[in-house]
Amino acid sequence: MLCVPLFFIGIWICNETERDLGVHDYGGIVWDEIVAMMLVLAFTPDGWLWWLAAFLLFRFSTPSNRRPSAGSTAASPAASA
């Protein structure tokens, strides 16, 4: 299954990117969500309606897609430049 090697390659790529940006867990890095969506679609029946339903359920159920609270101080590379 392609998701497994992509997951492990992504760990290395994302760690390098975080180090280069100087930001831990930067919100613009969504590799984990891409690989997770691939895994979800691997077990979804064929057909665009199924794929759309899987995407919508995934999109609105993952905690990383929720907006930060008003008092949140999320760091971004642009803010530190």
Sequence and secondary structure as in RCSB ss.txt:
>XXXX:A:sequence
MLCVPLFFIGIWICNETERDLGVHDYGGIVWDEIVAMMLVLAFTPDGWLWWLAAFLLFRFSTPSNRRPSAGSTAA
SPAASA
>XXXX:A:secstr
 THHHHHHHHHHHHHHHHHHHT TT TT  HHHHHHHHHHHHTS SSHHHHHHHHHHHHHHSGGGS   TT    
 HHHH 
